[in-house]
Amino acid sequence: MAEERPTPESLDRAAAAVPQSWFDFRPDIGVILGSGWGRTVLQRPFVDRIPYSDIPGLGASTVQGHAGEVRLLESGARRAVVFCGRRHFYEGAGWGPVVLPVEIMRRLGVRDILLTNAAGAVNPSLRPGDLLLVTDHVNTTGLNPLQGPVLPGWGTRFPDQSEVYSKSRALEIKGLAADLGITLHEGIYAFTSGPCFETPAEIRAYHIWQADAVGMSTVPEAIVANAIGMHVAAVSCITNMAAGISGQRLTHSEVMESTEAAAEKMGRLVAAIIADSAAGI
Ligand code: HPA
């Protein structure tokens, strides 16, 4: 597996591809947009952009529905750095591409990060198209991007994870959703390695573990951002009932179709979170 884990040198090489003007921009918030969420900001005017292929170690996403570029945006007085498209561990390129966006945000001075994803519903009361604010996670994989030497700026050897997802940010985001008339569920996200969807037995196990949703992303970035000391928020778009719940077979096209149907409210929520960033810090 190429570059299993980022090194100080690989992180420096990636950061060197980011122009000085980006460091002067001082974004209030960093965002990583997952499956189907890219569309929500790609239509908006932007200040600058870098294709992932221009950032050494980041590379192009291999997954349909994941655009591959990072943009600077302005929304009123707020500034955001937005990674449109995410790399996943299951793509087989190691942790480098997965966590590089978080490291670039750290170097840009970002303290507040929003992670979005598509997820399957483990909780049978959720429905495709629902949005869910992640309050905590279960890492089912045993994988951890912090394994190995502690990288510069990445906190301590044994980071506390009592509040990975900031309770104060969660309160603000719930308020924003309520103002927009968007129903925002809350729940626990189970992280699986992918790329296969889960078995019904696995989903029953995750249900017993209190999980409400399941997906193949977000937790690695949240683990790193928390270790760095960022305020983390995460929102899932429920795209399907998890394996065994509805009896239907799962496909990536169903995931794409559900995010498409929910794209308008996803876009409004992301825009409101960006416009509100820095308020809570
Ligand atoms: N399982 C894992 N990841 C997912 C799912 C799912 O059911 N839906 C969207 N991403």
Boltz pocket constraint, residues with backbone or C-beta under 6 A from the ligand:
constraints:
  - pocket:
      binder: B
      contacts: [[A, 118], [A, 119], [A, 120], [A, 121], [A, 192], [A, 196], [A, 197], [A, 198], [A, 214], [A, 215], [A, 216], [A, 237], [A, 239], [A, 240], [A, 241], [A, 242], [A, 243], [A, 250], [A, 255]]
      max_distance: 6.0
